């Protein structure tokens, strides 16, 4: 990365939005202009040079799009937490749906037989998990707490955040005052937010141990604002409650009579309302019955596994992180679910122990991988020959790649796909794809090679 070549303002027309929600201006070297919308004519200044494009600052909208609205948040122009508040929420959904369509067509060479309606929830106050930056700024004489600025690595100077779940949405200014008052104010770089149905936890990353006075100030903050502070001096295993015993966080899935417990540092789906609808959609598209055996890969703490267990004969969840496997098993016992089992396995580097699930028989498969996708497990999943497969994705490009493999190499049919708006006002695209039961496979060259090797071993077994 380096400085952009031009230091003079330029005018250009925006062709589309990129995956980060910035306007794309072609002509010469492509520029990504944050805050610009398709169809607009804008004046911009190139700021940073990247491999194939420049990042640019929007100076002026010369010809605005009719879809442009005034961003509701006063911090939108500076804060990097949101990218699309200047676009009406219905148009955000259209843009995200188009991004999914383009990725499937361009990268996966696939198209679903049907497009699912978007799964939507509240557009504000939805974010129950967040990682906030913190920094003491000497020139200001106070600590800043919030997301990073849209351009650069500084913490944005925020008074509140409308996408954070209550009560944290109104706690940025009080948190700023708290950190400013601490003797270790320059040694607190981060605050993890976790909002459960029953309590709110704030995990302060502390590079130095707080003294007696600092601890007293933190406890007073807890009592005043009804939150629980945790301290993290080192890794995740060092997290401890400031005022033990800590409340065990949980969220409920009332449609399944479930209460899922989690730690403040655990991964949970950001948007509770959309998560509940997504679970319902997954269950519907899997078409489970009393005989169904479900495999849930990348199962986390049981967010999908346990609701599905209410409607299937058995569920096996596989997760790479041992702590989440333990949490999923605990949640099964906590909810008196006996037909769900959880295994630890590295789903990116499959050894014999990691893939022991592949020796079992499953009628249905759910994939819910991180951004890297699920490419490594696809051959084993295909070998199970499930009747139905549902893929929940947080990254359109890896979803498209994997769907291309499932369709073109492993013989699945892409029945339906659509988005779930897990992160309104951001460029993040969550999506779900539904694939039908196994059909006759059109073998790839690799598949032909493997089949030939198996046949050779059958006719010429190795010596014992």
KOLGUBA-861189 format. One record per residue (C-alpha): residue in three letters; y, z, x. Coordinates in nm, 4 decimals, always signed. Each point is the difference from the previous one (the first is absolute). Layout:
res | y | z | x
ALA | Y | Z | X
...
***
This chain:
res | y | z | x
UNK | +0.0000 | +0.0000 | +0.0000
UNK | +0.3544 | -0.0728 | +0.1177
UNK | +0.3464 | -0.0791 | -0.1196
UNK | +0.0376 | -0.3007 | -0.2273
UNK | +0.1498 | -0.3078 | +0.1615
UNK | +0.2975 | -0.0337 | -0.2350
UNK | +0.2697 | +0.2650 | -0.0305
UNK | +0.2056 | -0.2020 | -0.2482
UNK | -0.0378 | +0.0263 | -0.3804
UNK | -0.1950 | -0.2817 | -0.1646
UNK | -0.0318 | -0.1247 | -0.3584
UNK | -0.3310 | -0.0989 | -0.1534
UNK | -0.2044 | -0.0221 | -0.3170
UNK | -0.2834 | +0.2438 | -0.0653
UNK | -0.3311 | -0.1722 | -0.0681
UNK | -0.2279 | +0.2941 | -0.0804
UNK | -0.0795 | +0.3644 | +0.0711
UNK | -0.2214 | +0.1006 | +0.2908
UNK | -0.2645 | +0.2746 | -0.0106
UNK | +0.2660 | +0.2629 | +0.0759
UNK | +0.2274 | -0.1123 | -0.2831
UNK | +0.2573 | -0.1697 | +0.2243
UNK | +0.1470 | -0.3396 | -0.0858
UNK | -0.1334 | -0.2902 | +0.2078
UNK | +0.2584 | -0.2520 | +0.1261
UNK | -0.1307 | -0.3182 | +0.1644
UNK | +0.1873 | -0.2595 | +0.1997
UNK | -0.0178 | +0.0328 | +0.3742
UNK | -0.1651 | +0.3284 | +0.0864
UNK | -0.1166 | +0.1873 | -0.3105
UNK | +0.1955 | +0.3131 | -0.0873
UNK | -0.1167 | +0.2939 | -0.2119
UNK | +0.3020 | +0.1440 | -0.1808
UNK | -0.0558 | +0.3420 | -0.1570
UNK | +0.1716 | +0.0296 | -0.3381
UNK | +0.0124 | -0.3749 | -0.0709
UNK | -0.1755 | -0.1562 | -0.3017
UNK | -0.1585 | -0.3437 | -0.0500
UNK | +0.2483 | -0.2675 | -0.1083
UNK | +0.3008 | +0.1808 | +0.1435
UNK | +0.2424 | -0.1380 | +0.2537
UNK | +0.0756 | +0.2753 | +0.2474
UNK | +0.1963 | +0.0690 | +0.3162
UNK | -0.2032 | +0.1852 | +0.2589
UNK | -0.0038 | +0.1094 | +0.3634
UNK | -0.3091 | -0.0201 | +0.2179
UNK | -0.0744 | +0.3406 | +0.1479
UNK | -0.3497 | +0.0001 | +0.1531
UNK | -0.2219 | -0.2721 | +0.1368
UNK | -0.3674 | +0.0132 | -0.0937
UNK | -0.2882 | -0.2287 | +0.0914
UNK | +0.0558 | -0.2710 | -0.2604
UNK | +0.3160 | +0.1136 | -0.1758
UNK | +0.3181 | +0.2048 | +0.0256
UNK | +0.0832 | +0.3097 | -0.2005
UNK | +0.3486 | -0.0319 | -0.1474
UNK | +0.2602 | +0.2169 | -0.1675
UNK | +0.1388 | -0.1091 | -0.3358
UNK | +0.3792 | -0.0273 | +0.0272
UNK | +0.0904 | -0.1576 | -0.3337
UNK | -0.1640 | -0.1569 | -0.3041
UNK | +0.1918 | -0.3242 | -0.0477
UNK | -0.1934 | -0.1265 | -0.3031
UNK | -0.1973 | +0.2808 | -0.1684
UNK | -0.3285 | -0.0396 | -0.1828
UNK | +0.0118 | +0.0578 | -0.3770
UNK | -0.2841 | +0.2457 | +0.0590
UNK | +0.2114 | +0.2245 | +0.2228
UNK | +0.0885 | +0.3436 | -0.1405
UNK | +0.1982 | +0.2921 | +0.1360
UNK | -0.2387 | +0.2342 | +0.1795
UNK | -0.0142 | +0.3319 | -0.1901
UNK | -0.0210 | +0.2060 | +0.3204
UNK | +0.3215 | +0.0578 | +0.1940
UNK | -0.1996 | +0.0060 | +0.3264
UNK | -0.1776 | -0.3335 | -0.0499
UNK | +0.2152 | -0.1987 | +0.2430
UNK | -0.0863 | +0.2380 | +0.2853
UNK | -0.3339 | +0.1672 | -0.0745
UNK | -0.3193 | -0.1807 | +0.0963
UNK | -0.2151 | +0.1794 | -0.2562
UNK | +0.0519 | -0.2744 | -0.2633
UNK | +0.0394 | -0.3754 | +0.0430
UNK | +0.0377 | -0.1452 | -0.3513
UNK | +0.2313 | +0.2174 | -0.2087
UNK | +0.2397 | -0.2936 | -0.0267
UNK | -0.2661 | -0.1890 | -0.1988
UNK | -0.0844 | +0.0894 | -0.3605
UNK | -0.3356 | +0.1775 | -0.0268
UNK | -0.1544 | -0.2825 | -0.2059
UNK | +0.1025 | -0.2475 | +0.2694
UNK | -0.1447 | +0.2290 | +0.2654
UNK | -0.3333 | -0.0249 | -0.1792
UNK | +0.0296 | -0.3786 | -0.0127
UNK | +0.0787 | -0.0166 | +0.3727
UNK | -0.2946 | +0.2223 | +0.0902
UNK | -0.2347 | -0.1981 | -0.2238
UNK | +0.1171 | -0.3200 | +0.1684
UNK | -0.0589 | +0.1524 | +0.3423
UNK | -0.3594 | +0.0757 | -0.0992
UNK | -0.0484 | -0.3531 | -0.1391
UNK | +0.1384 | -0.1569 | +0.3171
UNK | -0.2165 | +0.2157 | +0.2275
UNK | -0.3207 | -0.0786 | -0.1904
UNK | +0.0726 | -0.3717 | +0.0013
UNK | +0.1299 | -0.0330 | +0.3567
UNK | -0.2199 | +0.2468 | +0.1880
UNK | -0.3141 | +0.0316 | -0.2104
UNK | -0.0081 | -0.3459 | -0.1609
UNK | -0.0957 | +0.1708 | -0.3265
UNK | +0.1425 | +0.0404 | -0.3483
UNK | -0.1214 | +0.2333 | -0.2751
UNK | -0.1203 | -0.1356 | -0.3296
UNK | +0.2388 | +0.2426 | -0.1722
UNK | +0.3160 | +0.1853 | +0.1025
UNK | +0.0134 | +0.3632 | -0.1071
UNK | +0.3205 | +0.1463 | -0.1479
UNK | +0.1846 | +0.2237 | +0.2481
UNK | -0.0844 | +0.3692 | -0.0040
UNK | +0.3320 | +0.1845 | -0.0225
UNK | +0.1288 | +0.3550 | -0.0284
UNK | +0.3320 | +0.1849 | +0.0375
UNK | +0.2448 | -0.1769 | +0.2286
UNK | +0.1711 | +0.3246 | +0.1106
UNK | -0.1198 | +0.3437 | +0.1064
UNK | -0.3489 | -0.1315 | +0.0656
UNK | -0.0577 | +0.0704 | +0.3689
UNK | -0.2140 | +0.3127 | +0.0415
UNK | -0.0788 | -0.0566 | +0.3707
UNK | +0.2559 | -0.0902 | +0.2652
UNK | +0.0769 | +0.0451 | +0.3674
UNK | +0.3661 | +0.0807 | +0.0516
UNK | +0.1763 | -0.0172 | +0.3316
UNK | +0.2233 | +0.2839 | +0.1190
UNK | +0.2569 | +0.0074 | +0.2784
UNK | +0.2837 | +0.2263 | +0.1044
UNK | +0.3101 | -0.2115 | +0.0696
UNK | +0.2431 | +0.1784 | +0.2289
UNK | +0.2996 | -0.2138 | -0.1008
UNK | -0.0542 | +0.0906 | -0.3638
UNK | -0.0870 | +0.3593 | +0.0749
UNK | -0.2955 | -0.0073 | -0.2379
UNK | -0.3554 | -0.1217 | -0.0496
UNK | -0.0815 | -0.3162 | -0.1918
UNK | -0.3132 | -0.0192 | -0.2149
UNK | -0.1306 | -0.3186 | -0.1612
UNK | -0.1364 | -0.3453 | +0.0682
UNK | +0.1080 | -0.2069 | +0.2975
UNK | +0.2900 | -0.2408 | -0.0251
UNK | -0.0706 | -0.3575 | -0.0992
UNK | +0.1201 | -0.1210 | +0.3397
UNK | -0.0977 | +0.2174 | +0.2935
UNK | -0.1847 | +0.3248 | +0.0545
UNK | +0.2649 | +0.2518 | -0.1109
UNK | -0.0534 | +0.2241 | -0.3001
UNK | +0.2056 | -0.1114 | -0.2998
UNK | +0.2608 | +0.2494 | -0.1193
UNK | -0.1323 | +0.0671 | -0.3516
UNK | +0.1036 | +0.2458 | -0.2688
UNK | -0.3021 | -0.0585 | -0.2246
UNK | -0.2828 | -0.2506 | -0.0533
UNK | -0.0709 | -0.1386 | -0.3458
UNK | -0.3526 | -0.1241 | +0.0778
UNK | -0.1306 | +0.3358 | +0.1241
UNK | -0.1822 | +0.2112 | -0.2555
UNK | +0.1673 | +0.3138 | -0.1311
UNK | +0.0962 | +0.2461 | +0.1387
UNK | +0.0266 | -0.1721 | +0.3400
UNK | +0.2360 | -0.2689 | -0.1313
UNK | +0.2783 | +0.2612 | -0.0077
UNK | -0.0978 | +0.1917 | +0.3138
UNK | +0.1298 | -0.2270 | +0.2761
UNK | +0.3382 | +0.1714 | +0.0206
UNK | -0.1482 | +0.3540 | -0.0178
UNK | -0.2555 | -0.0984 | +0.2667
UNK | +0.2820 | -0.1309 | +0.2175
UNK | +0.1767 | +0.3354 | -0.0350
UNK | -0.3204 | +0.1899 | +0.0781
UNK | -0.0755 | -0.1937 | +0.3183
UNK | +0.3632 | +0.0214 | +0.1130
UNK | -0.0198 | +0.3799 | -0.0261
UNK | -0.3105 | +0.0267 | +0.2206
UNK | +0.0054 | +0.0865 | +0.3686
UNK | -0.2669 | -0.2718 | +0.0473
UNK | +0.1962 | -0.2570 | -0.2021
UNK | -0.0309 | -0.2566 | +0.2821
UNK | -0.3768 | +0.0502 | +0.0115
UNK | -0.0904 | -0.0942 | -0.3567
UNK | -0.0446 | -0.3815 | -0.0089
UNK | -0.1978 | -0.0481 | -0.3200
UNK | -0.0791 | +0.1406 | -0.3443
UNK | -0.3118 | -0.1025 | -0.1943
UNK | +0.0371 | +0.0206 | -0.3772
UNK | -0.2954 | +0.0613 | -0.2325
UNK | +0.0601 | +0.0545 | -0.3713
UNK | -0.2965 | +0.1163 | -0.2060
UNK | -0.0165 | +0.0648 | -0.3715
UNK | +0.0119 | +0.3718 | +0.0732
UNK | +0.2117 | +0.0428 | +0.3154
UNK | +0.2126 | -0.1766 | +0.2611
UNK | -0.0700 | +0.0267 | +0.3729
UNK | +0.2342 | -0.0855 | +0.2882
UNK | -0.1605 | -0.0295 | +0.3433
UNK | +0.2570 | +0.0501 | +0.2765
UNK | -0.0940 | -0.1450 | +0.3379
UNK | +0.1255 | +0.2651 | +0.2426
UNK | +0.0034 | -0.0825 | +0.3700
UNK | +0.0918 | +0.3639 | +0.0790
UNK | -0.1211 | +0.3087 | -0.1820
UNK | +0.2689 | +0.1353 | -0.2337
UNK | +0.1324 | +0.3490 | +0.0682
UNK | +0.0275 | +0.2915 | -0.2387
UNK | +0.3399 | -0.1049 | -0.1377
UNK | -0.1126 | -0.3591 | -0.0524
UNK | -0.3138 | +0.1142 | -0.1810
UNK | +0.2117 | +0.2183 | -0.2290
UNK | +0.2267 | -0.2937 | -0.0852
UNK | -0.3011 | -0.2184 | -0.0800
UNK | -0.1516 | +0.2660 | -0.2269
UNK | +0.3306 | +0.0373 | -0.1826
UNK | +0.0023 | -0.3793 | -0.0519
UNK | -0.3534 | +0.0142 | -0.1452
UNK | +0.0997 | +0.2641 | -0.2521
UNK | +0.3283 | -0.1653 | -0.0941
UNK | -0.1472 | -0.3455 | -0.0629
UNK | -0.3544 | +0.0791 | -0.1135
UNK | -0.1771 | -0.1877 | +0.2783
UNK | -0.2499 | +0.0975 | +0.2686
UNK | +0.0779 | -0.0661 | +0.3659
UNK | -0.2714 | -0.0713 | +0.2553
UNK | +0.0521 | -0.0167 | +0.3768
UNK | -0.1624 | -0.2590 | +0.2260
UNK | +0.0465 | +0.0855 | +0.3700
UNK | -0.2606 | -0.2495 | +0.1277
UNK | -0.2645 | -0.2210 | -0.1656
UNK | -0.1096 | +0.0049 | -0.3619
UNK | -0.2434 | +0.2824 | +0.0679
UNK | +0.2951 | +0.2209 | +0.1003
UNK | +0.1663 | -0.0110 | -0.3460
UNK | +0.0413 | +0.3502 | -0.1448
UNK | +0.1753 | +0.1451 | -0.3012
UNK | +0.3256 | +0.1839 | +0.0667
UNK | -0.0802 | +0.2530 | -0.2735
UNK | -0.3771 | +0.0196 | -0.0464
UNK | -0.2039 | -0.0354 | -0.2050
UNK | +0.1101 | -0.3555 | -0.0772
UNK | -0.0491 | -0.1457 | -0.3455
UNK | -0.2764 | -0.2612 | -0.0067
UNK | +0.1690 | -0.3226 | -0.1091
UNK | -0.1648 | -0.2097 | -0.2679
UNK | +0.0589 | -0.2878 | -0.2352
UNK | -0.1737 | -0.0468 | -0.3317
UNK | -0.1668 | -0.3073 | -0.1466
UNK | -0.0149 | +0.1128 | -0.3611
UNK | -0.1818 | -0.3090 | -0.1263
UNK | -0.3007 | +0.1131 | +0.2070
UNK | +0.0518 | +0.3764 | -0.0229
UNK | +0.0449 | +0.0139 | +0.3786
UNK | +0.2121 | +0.2130 | +0.2312
UNK | +0.0118 | -0.1342 | +0.3561
UNK | +0.1083 | +0.2410 | +0.2708
UNK | +0.1679 | -0.1133 | +0.3208
UNK | +0.1797 | +0.1313 | +0.3074
UNK | +0.3695 | -0.0725 | +0.0648
UNK | -0.0949 | -0.2395 | +0.2811
UNK | -0.2758 | -0.1859 | -0.1920
UNK | +0.0409 | -0.3583 | -0.1135
UNK | +0.0443 | -0.0272 | -0.3768
UNK | +0.1267 | -0.2949 | -0.1994
UNK | +0.3793 | +0.0166 | +0.0013
UNK | +0.0636 | -0.0734 | -0.3672
UNK | -0.1968 | +0.2270 | -0.2328
UNK | +0.0636 | -0.1972 | -0.3199
UNK | -0.0976 | -0.3329 | +0.1563
UNK | -0.3004 | +0.1614 | +0.1671
UNK | -0.1356 | +0.1161 | -0.3381
UNK | +0.0381 | -0.3515 | -0.1427
UNK | -0.1563 | -0.1547 | +0.3083
UNK | -0.3065 | +0.2239 | -0.0346
UNK | -0.0324 | -0.1052 | -0.3642
UNK | +0.0273 | -0.3674 | +0.0997
UNK | -0.2646 | +0.0363 | +0.2713
UNK | -0.2394 | +0.1652 | -0.2430
UNK | +0.0625 | -0.2696 | -0.2626
UNK | -0.0506 | -0.2900 | +0.2412
UNK | -0.3163 | +0.1461 | +0.1521
UNK | -0.1584 | +0.0012 | -0.3491
UNK | -0.2111 | +0.3078 | +0.0684
UNK | -0.2889 | +0.1236 | -0.2116
UNK | -0.2335 | +0.2987 | +0.0086
UNK | -0.2222 | -0.1729 | +0.2586
UNK | +0.2757 | -0.1029 | +0.2421
UNK | -0.0185 | +0.1016 | +0.3633
UNK | +0.3428 | -0.0223 | +0.1627
UNK | +0.0924 | -0.0236 | +0.3685
UNK | +0.3595 | +0.1041 | +0.0775
UNK | +0.0987 | -0.0977 | +0.3541
UNK | +0.3117 | +0.1621 | +0.1507
UNK | -0.0317 | +0.2654 | -0.2714
UNK | +0.2510 | +0.2553 | +0.1358
UNK | -0.0127 | +0.3310 | -0.1853
UNK | -0.1787 | -0.1499 | -0.3020
UNK | +0.2950 | -0.1480 | -0.1910
UNK | -0.2131 | -0.2840 | -0.1411
UNK | -0.3511 | +0.1321 | +0.0659
UNK | +0.0210 | +0.3040 | -0.2241
UNK | +0.1474 | -0.1713 | -0.3090
UNK | -0.2621 | -0.2755 | +0.0361
UNK | -0.2743 | +0.2629 | +0.0246
UNK | +0.0846 | +0.1029 | -0.3560
UNK | -0.1146 | -0.3456 | -0.1157
UNK | -0.2838 | -0.0941 | +0.2376
UNK | -0.3466 | +0.1147 | +0.0966
UNK | +0.1026 | +0.0677 | +0.3602
UNK | +0.2885 | -0.0530 | +0.2418
UNK | -0.0104 | +0.0000 | +0.3790
UNK | +0.3335 | +0.0235 | +0.1806
UNK | +0.0437 | -0.0852 | +0.3680
UNK | +0.3025 | +0.1049 | +0.2058
UNK | +0.0755 | +0.0015 | +0.3717
UNK | +0.1998 | +0.3229 | +0.0139
UNK | -0.2215 | +0.3070 | -0.0008
UNK | +0.2647 | +0.2222 | -0.1601
UNK | +0.0317 | -0.2340 | -0.2983
UNK | -0.3773 | -0.0195 | -0.0403
UNK | -0.0039 | +0.3795 | -0.0173
UNK | +0.2860 | -0.0052 | -0.2504
UNK | -0.1799 | -0.2558 | -0.2189
UNK | -0.3187 | +0.2075 | +0.0024
UNK | +0.2035 | +0.3088 | -0.0874
UNK | +0.1707 | -0.1835 | -0.2861
UNK | -0.3371 | -0.1074 | -0.1381
UNK | -0.1197 | +0.3613 | -0.0014
UNK | +0.3355 | +0.1224 | -0.1331
UNK | -0.0423 | -0.2291 | -0.3019
UNK | -0.3750 | +0.0616 | -0.0460
UNK | -0.0891 | -0.3597 | +0.0864
UNK | -0.3564 | -0.0259 | +0.1295
UNK | -0.0531 | -0.3778 | +0.0045
UNK | +0.2492 | -0.0746 | +0.2819
UNK | -0.0849 | +0.0199 | +0.3700
UNK | +0.2366 | -0.0506 | +0.2923
UNK | -0.0818 | -0.1264 | +0.3500
UNK | +0.2009 | -0.0302 | +0.3179
UNK | -0.0092 | -0.3392 | +0.1642
UNK | +0.2240 | -0.2151 | +0.2182
UNK | +0.0494 | -0.3087 | -0.2160
UNK | +0.1708 | -0.1955 | +0.2771
UNK | -0.2625 | +0.0420 | +0.2734
UNK | -0.3306 | +0.0148 | -0.1824
UNK | -0.2794 | +0.1716 | +0.1870
UNK | -0.3338 | +0.0945 | -0.1533
UNK | +0.1262 | +0.3407 | -0.1141
UNK | +0.3214 | -0.1467 | -0.1401
UNK | -0.1859 | -0.2593 | -0.2074
UNK | -0.2851 | +0.2098 | -0.1388
UNK | +0.1440 | -0.0542 | -0.3464
UNK | -0.0953 | -0.3687 | +0.0266
UNK | -0.3706 | +0.0869 | -0.0280
UNK | +0.0530 | +0.1219 | -0.3578
UNK | +0.0199 | -0.2066 | -0.3163
UNK | +0.3321 | -0.0356 | -0.1854
UNK | +0.0931 | -0.1959 | -0.3075
UNK | +0.3783 | +0.0356 | +0.0437
UNK | +0.2311 | +0.0262 | +0.3021
UNK | +0.3596 | +0.1182 | +0.0358
UNK | +0.2020 | -0.0741 | +0.3149
UNK | +0.3273 | +0.1883 | +0.0571
UNK | +0.0782 | -0.0494 | +0.3697
UNK | +0.3189 | +0.0687 | +0.1977
UNK | +0.2314 | -0.2818 | +0.1107
UNK | -0.2540 | -0.1334 | +0.2511
UNK | -0.2272 | -0.1088 | -0.2838
UNK | -0.3791 | +0.0113 | -0.0273
UNK | -0.1180 | -0.3016 | +0.1996
UNK | -0.2573 | +0.1912 | +0.2052
UNK | -0.1958 | +0.1279 | -0.3011
UNK | -0.0023 | -0.3229 | -0.2025
UNK | -0.3356 | -0.1344 | +0.1307
UNK | -0.1731 | +0.3278 | -0.0864
UNK | +0.1684 | +0.0137 | -0.3393
UNK | -0.1111 | -0.3570 | -0.0701
UNK | -0.3528 | +0.0963 | +0.0988
UNK | -0.0060 | +0.2555 | -0.2798
UNK | +0.0475 | -0.2818 | -0.2552
UNK | +0.2049 | +0.2105 | -0.2425
UNK | +0.0577 | -0.1292 | -0.3511
UNK | +0.3709 | +0.0788 | +0.0218
UNK | +0.2422 | +0.0837 | +0.2796
UNK | +0.3554 | +0.1309 | -0.0339
UNK | +0.2364 | -0.0053 | +0.2989
UNK | +0.3134 | +0.2193 | -0.0027
UNK | +0.2420 | -0.1054 | +0.2739
UNK | +0.3276 | +0.1195 | +0.1495
UNK | +0.0594 | -0.3181 | +0.2035
UNK | -0.0065 | -0.3528 | -0.1497
UNK | -0.0761 | -0.1756 | +0.3300
UNK | -0.3179 | +0.1940 | +0.0818
UNK | -0.1056 | -0.0135 | -0.3652
UNK | +0.0360 | -0.3791 | +0.0041
UNK | -0.1973 | -0.0258 | +0.3239
UNK | -0.2820 | +0.2170 | -0.1365
UNK | -0.0115 | -0.1738 | -0.3378
UNK | -0.0268 | -0.3312 | +0.1820
UNK | -0.3040 | +0.1307 | +0.1865
UNK | -0.1585 | +0.1467 | -0.3117
UNK | +0.0437 | -0.3252 | -0.1949
UNK | -0.0579 | -0.2679 | +0.2633
UNK | -0.2615 | +0.1687 | +0.2193
UNK | -0.1674 | +0.2579 | -0.2212
UNK | -0.0123 | -0.1765 | -0.3336
UNK | +0.2080 | +0.2273 | -0.2241
UNK | +0.2198 | -0.1347 | -0.2775
UNK | +0.3574 | +0.1238 | -0.0269
UNK | +0.0313 | +0.0889 | -0.3658
UNK | +0.3465 | +0.1585 | -0.0117
UNK | +0.2821 | +0.1432 | +0.2113
UNK | +0.3352 | +0.1665 | -0.0519
UNK | +0.2459 | +0.2515 | +0.1387
UNK | +0.0519 | +0.3721 | -0.0537
UNK | +0.3608 | +0.1062 | +0.0596
UNK | -0.0808 | +0.3126 | +0.1984
UNK | +0.3365 | -0.0059 | +0.1841
UNK | +0.2840 | -0.1215 | -0.2290
UNK | +0.3161 | -0.1175 | +0.1808
UNK | -0.1928 | -0.0577 | +0.3235
UNK | -0.1666 | -0.3182 | +0.1248
UNK | -0.3406 | +0.1686 | +0.0066
UNK | -0.2612 | -0.1920 | -0.2010
UNK | -0.3071 | +0.1829 | -0.1301
UNK | -0.2537 | -0.2231 | -0.1713
UNK | -0.3434 | -0.0111 | -0.1584
UNK | -0.2553 | -0.2821 | +0.0059
UNK | -0.3129 | -0.0321 | -0.2118
UNK | -0.3040 | -0.1959 | +0.1201
UNK | -0.3086 | -0.1008 | -0.1959
UNK | -0.3615 | +0.0447 | +0.0858
UNK | -0.1644 | -0.1773 | +0.2873
UNK | -0.0673 | -0.3725 | -0.0339
UNK | -0.1681 | -0.2542 | +0.2274
UNK | +0.1648 | +0.0320 | +0.3414
UNK | +0.1540 | -0.2900 | +0.1813
UNK | -0.1035 | +0.1052 | +0.3504
UNK | +0.2417 | +0.0004 | +0.2875
UNK | -0.1073 | -0.1059 | +0.3474
UNK | -0.0408 | +0.3674 | +0.0935
UNK | -0.2180 | +0.0630 | -0.3048
UNK | -0.2205 | -0.2990 | +0.0886
UNK | -0.0365 | +0.1318 | +0.3551
UNK | -0.1021 | +0.3453 | -0.1205
UNK | -0.2507 | -0.1481 | -0.2429
UNK | -0.1505 | -0.2092 | +0.2782
UNK | -0.0298 | +0.3059 | +0.2228
UNK | -0.1773 | +0.1951 | -0.2743
UNK | -0.2425 | -0.2865 | -0.0592
UNK | -0.0722 | -0.0237 | +0.3723
UNK | -0.0807 | +0.3709 | +0.0162
UNK | -0.2388 | -0.0315 | -0.2945
UNK | -0.1963 | -0.2780 | +0.1728
UNK | +0.0263 | +0.1424 | +0.3540
UNK | +0.0318 | +0.3784 | -0.0224
UNK | +0.1063 | +0.1759 | +0.3222
UNK | -0.2743 | +0.1752 | +0.2021
UNK | -0.0540 | +0.3702 | -0.0727
***
